[in-house]
Amino acid sequence: MSTAASASLLPEGITDPNYKPPPGRLGNLTVPQQHALEKIKKELIAEGIYIEGEPRMSDATLLRFLRARKFDVPKAKEMFLNNEKWRKDFGVEDIVKNFEFPEHREVDKYYPQYYHKNDKDGRPVYIERLGLLDLKALYAATTQERQIKRFVLEYEKFLTERLPACSAAAGHPVETSCTIMDLHNVSLSNFYRVKDYVMQASKIGQDQYPECMGKFYIINAPFMFSTVWSFIKPWLDEVTVAKIDIIGSGYKDKLLAQIDADNLPKEFGGKCSCPGGCSLSDAGPWNTSTTAVETDSGGKVLSA
């Protein structure tokens, strides 16, 4: 089955009869885009890099890199190869297999970062409450290095667990997240102290996990946020910046237009109140347990 103007077939397993893939996705590729996909795959095979059946080398994944570089094959290929090198240098496979974050419950008190259910488009919702940051207490409980490893682990789980579960629940491919970053009570001094972590995490997200951002709401943005934004914005490409919606305290209606009230935590104007707290529940299609459970990881910041 294919869409009328597409040079590619729709992916298998779609049960949503109303699904129309966005441009640049399987089922909605122009002829040049399809040729770009075939070309990058052919070159990766010729160089002995492509691994048949490896999820991170699927057509959908290669298309993420192609979209990030506007279907310029040499640039997309360079980005992909840099990603493969980074994965080896950073030890991503070892992190996925062996890294644990037992301090998660303590860290959650001082810098909550968590996935919680999904939005109306099926995307997993990710929430980060930078305004609750207590840096001294945070780094008494963990380190920046462990925070970054946790961040990478969570991205891997996002790709291999959360997105597939959300796709199955929605009946169509879900490839991006919906993020809420709460800046309530954020001070410039706190931001400056944590900016190294924020910048490092943002760069990893943008460079190594491209095209994973669907919606991004920055809420409770204080008057001084323009100063903070001036530090962050240069680190982000124009595609990422275009997806970010900066809102003050009047964010409730906009969030509820995107996220069902039952899926949005009460503190953001929704109705959800998970046992033990939404930030520790890991509630969502990826978690099939009937009771809230604490996860051993969390967190991601800005990514395309």
TORDOSE-671986 format. One record per residue (C-alpha): residue in three letters; chain; x, y, z. Coordinates in Angstrom, 2 decimals. Layout:
// residues N
+------+-----+---------+---------+---------+
! type ! mol !       x !       y !       z !
+------+-----+---------+---------+---------+
!  ALA !   A !       X !       Y !       Z !
...
+------+-----+---------+---------+---------+
This chain:
// residues 304
+------+-----+---------+---------+---------+
! type ! mol !       x !       y !       z !
+------+-----+---------+---------+---------+
!  MET !   A !    0.00 !    0.00 !    0.00 !
!  SER !   A !    1.35 !    3.46 !   -0.82 !
!  THR !   A !    0.13 !    7.02 !   -0.70 !
!  ALA !   A !   -0.89 !    8.61 !   -3.99 !
!  ALA !   A !    2.11 !   10.85 !   -4.49 !
!  SER !   A !    4.74 !    8.75 !   -2.74 !
!  ALA !   A !    7.71 !    6.95 !   -4.25 !
!  SER !   A !    7.81 !    4.59 !   -1.25 !
!  LEU !   A !    5.48 !    2.11 !    0.38 !
!  LEU !   A !    3.88 !    2.66 !    3.75 !
!  PRO !   A !    5.57 !    0.65 !    6.53 !
!  GLU !   A !    3.90 !   -2.57 !    7.62 !
!  GLY !   A !    1.64 !   -2.88 !   10.65 !
!  ILE !   A !   -0.43 !    0.29 !   10.22 !
!  THR !   A !   -3.95 !   -0.11 !   11.61 !
!  ASP !   A !   -4.99 !    3.54 !   11.66 !
!  PRO !   A !   -7.04 !    4.05 !    8.46 !
!  ASN !   A !   -6.60 !    7.84 !    8.69 !
!  TYR !   A !   -2.80 !    7.81 !    8.92 !
!  LYS !   A !   -1.03 !   10.08 !    6.48 !
!  PRO !   A !    2.75 !   10.07 !    6.88 !
!  PRO !   A !    4.42 !   13.47 !    7.11 !
!  PRO !   A !    6.75 !   14.47 !    4.25 !
!  GLY !   A !   10.09 !   12.69 !    4.18 !
!  ARG !   A !    8.77 !    9.56 !    5.89 !
!  LEU !   A !    8.12 !    6.10 !    4.53 !
!  GLY !   A !    4.94 !    6.29 !    2.50 !
!  ASN !   A !    5.48 !    9.94 !    1.66 !
!  LEU !   A !    8.78 !   10.24 !   -0.20 !
!  THR !   A !    9.37 !   12.11 !   -3.41 !
!  VAL !   A !   11.33 !   10.31 !   -6.13 !
!  PRO !   A !   14.56 !   12.22 !   -5.28 !
!  GLN !   A !   14.09 !   11.41 !   -1.58 !
!  GLN !   A !   13.59 !    7.70 !   -2.35 !
!  HIS !   A !   16.72 !    7.77 !   -4.52 !
!  ALA !   A !   18.65 !    9.44 !   -1.66 !
!  LEU !   A !   17.56 !    6.66 !    0.71 !
!  GLU !   A !   18.62 !    3.98 !   -1.76 !
!  LYS !   A !   21.94 !    5.73 !   -2.40 !
!  ILE !   A !   22.97 !    6.10 !    1.25 !
!  LYS !   A !   22.04 !    2.50 !    1.97 !
!  LYS !   A !   23.96 !    1.25 !   -1.08 !
!  GLU !   A !   27.06 !    3.19 !   -0.04 !
!  LEU !   A !   26.88 !    1.92 !    3.55 !
!  ILE !   A !   26.55 !   -1.66 !    2.26 !
!  ALA !   A !   29.52 !   -1.20 !   -0.12 !
!  GLU !   A !   31.67 !    0.06 !    2.77 !
!  GLY !   A !   30.71 !   -2.86 !    5.01 !
!  ILE !   A !   28.98 !   -0.63 !    7.54 !
!  TYR !   A !   25.34 !   -1.51 !    6.93 !
!  ILE !   A !   24.00 !   -4.36 !    9.07 !
!  GLU !   A !   20.85 !   -6.00 !    7.74 !
!  GLY !   A !   18.14 !   -6.16 !   10.39 !
!  GLU !   A !   19.89 !   -3.73 !   12.76 !
!  PRO !   A !   17.17 !   -1.29 !   13.98 !
!  ARG !   A !   19.50 !    1.69 !   13.99 !
!  MET !   A !   20.11 !    1.09 !   10.27 !
!  SER !   A !   16.46 !    0.71 !    9.30 !
!  ASP !   A !   15.02 !    2.82 !    6.49 !
!  ALA !   A !   13.14 !    4.93 !    9.05 !
!  THR !   A !   16.38 !    5.61 !   10.93 !
!  LEU !   A !   18.36 !    6.46 !    7.80 !
!  LEU !   A !   15.57 !    8.85 !    6.85 !
!  ARG !   A !   16.02 !   10.67 !   10.17 !
!  PHE !   A !   19.62 !   11.44 !    9.21 !
!  LEU !   A !   18.60 !   12.36 !    5.67 !
!  ARG !   A !   15.89 !   14.75 !    6.89 !
!  ALA !   A !   18.36 !   16.32 !    9.33 !
!  ARG !   A !   20.60 !   17.14 !    6.36 !
!  LYS !   A !   17.79 !   18.02 !    3.92 !
!  PHE !   A !   18.38 !   14.82 !    1.92 !
!  ASP !   A !   21.94 !   15.81 !    1.05 !
!  VAL !   A !   23.41 !   12.28 !    0.90 !
!  PRO !   A !   27.10 !   13.13 !    1.54 !
!  LYS !   A !   26.18 !   15.28 !    4.56 !
!  ALA !   A !   23.68 !   12.73 !    5.90 !
!  LYS !   A !   26.20 !    9.94 !    5.45 !
!  GLU !   A !   28.86 !   11.95 !    7.28 !
!  MET !   A !   26.44 !   12.54 !   10.14 !
!  PHE !   A !   25.55 !    8.86 !   10.27 !
!  LEU !   A !   29.20 !    7.74 !   10.26 !
!  ASN !   A !   30.03 !   10.28 !   12.97 !
!  ASN !   A !   27.18 !    8.80 !   14.99 !
!  GLU !   A !   28.56 !    5.28 !   14.58 !
!  LYS !   A !   31.99 !    6.47 !   15.77 !
!  TRP !   A !   30.47 !    8.35 !   18.71 !
!  ARG !   A !   28.52 !    5.26 !   19.78 !
!  LYS !   A !   31.76 !    3.26 !   19.95 !
!  ASP !   A !   33.78 !    6.01 !   21.62 !
!  PHE !   A !   31.08 !    6.78 !   24.19 !
!  GLY !   A !   30.35 !    3.12 !   24.89 !
!  VAL !   A !   26.64 !    3.28 !   24.12 !
!  GLU !   A !   26.16 !   -0.49 !   23.90 !
!  ASP !   A !   27.80 !   -0.95 !   27.29 !
!  ILE !   A !   25.60 !    1.76 !   28.79 !
!  VAL !   A !   22.48 !    0.05 !   27.42 !
!  LYS !   A !   23.53 !   -3.34 !   28.81 !
!  ASN !   A !   25.11 !   -2.39 !   32.12 !
!  PHE !   A !   24.40 !    1.16 !   33.29 !
!  GLU !   A !   22.09 !    1.53 !   36.27 !
!  PHE !   A !   20.92 !    4.67 !   38.01 !
!  PRO !   A !   19.91 !    3.70 !   41.56 !
!  GLU !   A !   19.97 !    7.35 !   42.66 !
!  HIS !   A !   17.01 !    8.13 !   40.42 !
!  ARG !   A !   14.49 !    8.63 !   43.24 !
!  GLU !   A !   16.82 !   11.04 !   45.03 !
!  VAL !   A !   17.72 !   12.90 !   41.83 !
!  ASP !   A !   14.02 !   13.28 !   41.03 !
!  LYS !   A !   13.64 !   15.50 !   44.08 !
!  TYR !   A !   16.13 !   18.05 !   42.74 !
!  TYR !   A !   15.85 !   17.81 !   38.94 !
!  PRO !   A !   12.74 !   15.91 !   37.74 !
!  GLN !   A !   13.13 !   14.53 !   34.19 !
!  TYR !   A !   10.65 !   11.90 !   33.09 !
!  TYR !   A !    8.43 !   10.40 !   30.39 !
!  HIS !   A !    4.72 !   10.35 !   31.14 !
!  LYS !   A !    2.03 !    8.86 !   28.87 !
!  ASN !   A !    1.46 !   10.28 !   25.37 !
!  ASP !   A !   -0.05 !   13.24 !   23.52 !
!  LYS !   A !   -2.99 !   13.29 !   21.11 !
!  ASP !   A !   -0.71 !   12.38 !   18.19 !
!  GLY !   A !    0.58 !    9.33 !   20.07 !
!  ARG !   A !    3.98 !   10.83 !   20.97 !
!  PRO !   A !    5.54 !   10.01 !   24.34 !
!  VAL !   A !    5.44 !   13.09 !   26.56 !
!  TYR !   A !    8.71 !   14.06 !   28.19 !
!  ILE !   A !    8.72 !   16.52 !   31.11 !
!  GLU !   A !   11.65 !   18.37 !   32.60 !
!  ARG !   A !   11.28 !   20.70 !   35.58 !
!  LEU !   A !   14.37 !   22.88 !   35.51 !
!  GLY !   A !   12.76 !   25.27 !   37.99 !
!  LEU !   A !   13.02 !   22.68 !   40.78 !
!  LEU !   A !   16.75 !   22.33 !   40.26 !
!  ASP !   A !   18.81 !   22.21 !   43.46 !
!  LEU !   A !   22.31 !   21.86 !   42.07 !
!  LYS !   A !   24.10 !   21.31 !   45.38 !
!  ALA !   A !   21.72 !   18.52 !   46.40 !
!  LEU !   A !   21.71 !   17.10 !   42.87 !
!  TYR !   A !   25.46 !   16.69 !   42.69 !
!  ALA !   A !   25.54 !   15.29 !   46.21 !
!  ALA !   A !   23.36 !   12.50 !   44.83 !
!  THR !   A !   24.97 !   12.02 !   41.40 !
!  THR !   A !   27.53 !   13.49 !   38.99 !
!  GLN !   A !   27.29 !   15.25 !   35.64 !
!  GLU !   A !   28.97 !   12.26 !   33.97 !
!  ARG !   A !   26.33 !    9.90 !   35.35 !
!  GLN !   A !   23.59 !   12.32 !   34.34 !
!  ILE !   A !   24.86 !   12.24 !   30.75 !
!  LYS !   A !   25.04 !    8.43 !   30.72 !
!  ARG !   A !   21.49 !    8.33 !   32.05 !
!  PHE !   A !   20.48 !   10.78 !   29.32 !
!  VAL !   A !   21.96 !    8.52 !   26.61 !
!  LEU !   A !   20.36 !    5.42 !   28.12 !
!  GLU !   A !   17.00 !    7.16 !   28.11 !
!  TYR !   A !   17.37 !    8.12 !   24.46 !
!  GLU !   A !   18.13 !    4.51 !   23.60 !
!  LYS !   A !   15.05 !    3.36 !   25.51 !
!  PHE !   A !   13.04 !    6.08 !   23.77 !
!  LEU !   A !   13.98 !    4.62 !   20.37 !
!  THR !   A !   13.82 !    0.91 !   21.20 !
!  GLU !   A !   10.97 !    0.76 !   23.74 !
!  ARG !   A !    8.85 !    3.88 !   23.97 !
!  LEU !   A !    8.41 !    4.71 !   20.29 !
!  PRO !   A !    7.55 !    1.12 !   19.25 !
!  ALA !   A !    4.99 !    0.88 !   22.08 !
!  CYS !   A !    3.46 !    4.25 !   21.19 !
!  SER !   A !    3.37 !    3.25 !   17.51 !
!  ALA !   A !    1.53 !    0.04 !   18.34 !
!  ALA !   A !   -0.95 !    1.94 !   20.50 !
!  ALA !   A !   -1.54 !    4.62 !   17.86 !
!  GLY !   A !   -1.76 !    2.21 !   14.92 !
!  HIS !   A !    0.83 !    4.15 !   12.94 !
!  PRO !   A !    4.52 !    5.09 !   13.20 !
!  VAL !   A !    5.35 !    7.46 !   16.05 !
!  GLU !   A !    8.86 !    8.83 !   15.60 !
!  THR !   A !    9.08 !   11.91 !   17.82 !
!  SER !   A !    8.43 !   13.16 !   21.35 !
!  CYS !   A !    6.37 !   15.94 !   22.88 !
!  THR !   A !    8.46 !   17.79 !   25.47 !
!  ILE !   A !    7.44 !   20.14 !   28.27 !
!  MET !   A !   10.23 !   22.10 !   29.92 !
!  ASP !   A !    8.99 !   23.93 !   33.02 !
!  LEU !   A !   11.02 !   27.01 !   33.97 !
!  HIS !   A !    8.92 !   28.03 !   36.98 !
!  ASN !   A !   11.21 !   29.80 !   39.48 !
!  VAL !   A !   14.31 !   29.28 !   37.33 !
!  SER !   A !   17.05 !   31.73 !   38.27 !
!  LEU !   A !   19.90 !   32.86 !   36.05 !
!  SER !   A !   22.42 !   31.70 !   38.64 !
!  ASN !   A !   20.96 !   28.18 !   38.66 !
!  PHE !   A !   20.94 !   28.02 !   34.89 !
!  TYR !   A !   24.57 !   29.15 !   34.62 !
!  ARG !   A !   25.59 !   26.42 !   37.06 !
!  VAL !   A !   23.87 !   23.69 !   35.06 !
!  LYS !   A !   24.41 !   25.10 !   31.56 !
!  ASP !   A !   27.38 !   22.79 !   30.84 !
!  TYR !   A !   25.16 !   19.75 !   31.33 !
!  VAL !   A !   22.30 !   21.32 !   29.34 !
!  MET !   A !   24.61 !   22.21 !   26.45 !
!  GLN !   A !   26.31 !   18.79 !   26.40 !
!  ALA !   A !   22.99 !   16.98 !   26.50 !
!  SER !   A !   21.52 !   19.25 !   23.82 !
!  LYS !   A !   24.44 !   18.65 !   21.50 !
!  ILE !   A !   24.21 !   14.87 !   21.95 !
!  GLY !   A !   20.50 !   14.98 !   21.22 !
!  GLN !   A !   20.86 !   17.12 !   18.13 !
!  ASP !   A !   23.92 !   15.39 !   16.65 !
!  GLN !   A !   23.38 !   11.76 !   17.66 !
!  TYR !   A !   19.59 !   11.42 !   17.84 !
!  PRO !   A !   18.36 !   13.74 !   15.05 !
!  GLU !   A !   14.74 !   14.34 !   14.10 !
!  CYS !   A !   13.31 !   13.02 !   17.38 !
!  MET !   A !   11.59 !   16.25 !   18.43 !
!  GLY !   A !    7.96 !   16.67 !   17.49 !
!  LYS !   A !    6.63 !   19.33 !   19.87 !
!  PHE !   A !    8.60 !   21.29 !   22.46 !
!  TYR !   A !    6.89 !   23.60 !   24.95 !
!  ILE !   A !    8.93 !   25.83 !   27.23 !
!  ILE !   A !    6.44 !   26.95 !   29.89 !
!  ASN !   A !    6.57 !   29.49 !   32.70 !
!  ALA !   A !    9.32 !   31.26 !   30.81 !
!  PRO !   A !   10.36 !   34.20 !   33.02 !
!  PHE !   A !   11.14 !   37.68 !   31.77 !
!  MET !   A !   14.86 !   36.98 !   31.91 !
!  PHE !   A !   14.53 !   33.88 !   29.71 !
!  SER !   A !   15.57 !   35.87 !   26.66 !
!  THR !   A !   19.05 !   35.98 !   28.22 !
!  VAL !   A !   19.07 !   32.23 !   28.82 !
!  TRP !   A !   17.71 !   31.58 !   25.33 !
!  SER !   A !   20.54 !   33.62 !   23.84 !
!  PHE !   A !   22.95 !   31.05 !   25.30 !
!  ILE !   A !   21.00 !   27.99 !   24.13 !
!  LYS !   A !   19.82 !   29.07 !   20.68 !
!  PRO !   A !   23.24 !   29.16 !   18.96 !
!  TRP !   A !   23.75 !   25.51 !   19.85 !
!  LEU !   A !   20.61 !   24.49 !   17.97 !
!  ASP !   A !   19.93 !   24.28 !   14.27 !
!  GLU !   A !   17.09 !   26.22 !   12.66 !
!  VAL !   A !   14.92 !   23.09 !   12.33 !
!  THR !   A !   15.08 !   22.52 !   16.09 !
!  VAL !   A !   14.43 !   26.17 !   16.95 !
!  ALA !   A !   11.33 !   26.18 !   14.73 !
!  LYS !   A !    9.77 !   23.37 !   16.81 !
!  ILE !   A !   10.09 !   25.21 !   20.13 !
!  ASP !   A !    7.11 !   27.12 !   21.54 !
!  ILE !   A !    8.04 !   29.50 !   24.36 !
!  ILE !   A !    5.09 !   30.32 !   26.64 !
!  GLY !   A !    4.71 !   32.23 !   29.89 !
!  SER !   A !    2.34 !   31.25 !   32.68 !
!  GLY !   A !   -0.71 !   31.02 !   30.40 !
!  TYR !   A !    0.22 !   27.64 !   28.98 !
!  LYS !   A !   -2.68 !   25.44 !   30.15 !
!  ASP !   A !   -4.95 !   25.72 !   27.10 !
!  LYS !   A !   -2.07 !   25.15 !   24.69 !
!  LEU !   A !   -0.91 !   22.01 !   26.52 !
!  LEU !   A !   -4.45 !   20.63 !   26.76 !
!  ALA !   A !   -4.92 !   21.19 !   23.04 !
!  GLN !   A !   -2.03 !   18.78 !   22.48 !
!  ILE !   A !   -2.32 !   16.42 !   25.48 !
!  ASP !   A !   -5.48 !   14.83 !   26.90 !
!  ALA !   A !   -6.24 !   16.01 !   30.44 !
!  ASP !   A !   -6.08 !   12.41 !   31.71 !
!  ASN !   A !   -2.50 !   12.17 !   30.42 !
!  LEU !   A !   -1.27 !   15.52 !   31.70 !
!  PRO !   A !   -0.10 !   15.78 !   35.34 !
!  LYS !   A !   -2.24 !   17.96 !   37.60 !
!  GLU !   A !    0.57 !   20.43 !   38.21 !
!  PHE !   A !    0.37 !   21.41 !   34.53 !
!  GLY !   A !   -3.41 !   21.74 !   34.39 !
!  GLY !   A !   -4.30 !   18.11 !   33.67 !
!  LYS !   A !   -6.09 !   15.46 !   35.71 !
!  CYS !   A !   -3.40 !   12.81 !   36.14 !
!  SER !   A !   -2.10 !   11.99 !   39.59 !
!  CYS !   A !   -0.16 !    8.74 !   39.49 !
!  PRO !   A !    0.34 !    6.75 !   42.71 !
!  GLY !   A !    3.73 !    7.72 !   44.06 !
!  GLY !   A !    3.92 !   10.72 !   41.71 !
!  CYS !   A !    3.85 !   11.03 !   37.94 !
!  SER !   A !    7.59 !   11.65 !   37.76 !
!  LEU !   A !    8.38 !    8.18 !   39.12 !
!  SER !   A !    5.54 !    6.21 !   37.52 !
!  ASP !   A !    6.94 !    5.67 !   34.00 !
!  ALA !   A !    3.30 !    5.51 !   32.94 !
!  GLY !   A !    2.69 !    5.05 !   29.24 !
!  PRO !   A !    2.03 !    2.46 !   26.50 !
!  TRP !   A !    5.59 !    1.14 !   27.01 !
!  ASN !   A !    4.80 !    0.15 !   30.61 !
!  THR !   A !    2.27 !   -2.67 !   30.70 !
!  SER !   A !    2.26 !   -3.15 !   34.48 !
!  THR !   A !   -0.99 !   -2.26 !   36.21 !
!  THR !   A !    0.69 !   -0.40 !   39.06 !
!  ALA !   A !    3.10 !    2.50 !   39.05 !
!  VAL !   A !    6.74 !    1.48 !   39.14 !
!  GLU !   A !    9.92 !    3.43 !   39.60 !
!  THR !   A !   12.34 !    3.41 !   36.71 !
!  ASP !   A !   16.13 !    3.46 !   37.05 !
!  SER !   A !   16.75 !    6.14 !   34.47 !
!  GLY !   A !   15.28 !    9.29 !   32.92 !
!  GLY !   A !   15.89 !   12.43 !   31.01 !
!  LYS !   A !   16.57 !   14.27 !   27.80 !
!  VAL !   A !   16.83 !   17.90 !   26.99 !
!  LEU !   A !   16.82 !   19.61 !   23.57 !
!  SER !   A !   17.00 !   17.60 !   20.39 !
!  ALA !   A !   15.93 !   17.84 !   16.84 !
+------+-----+---------+---------+---------+
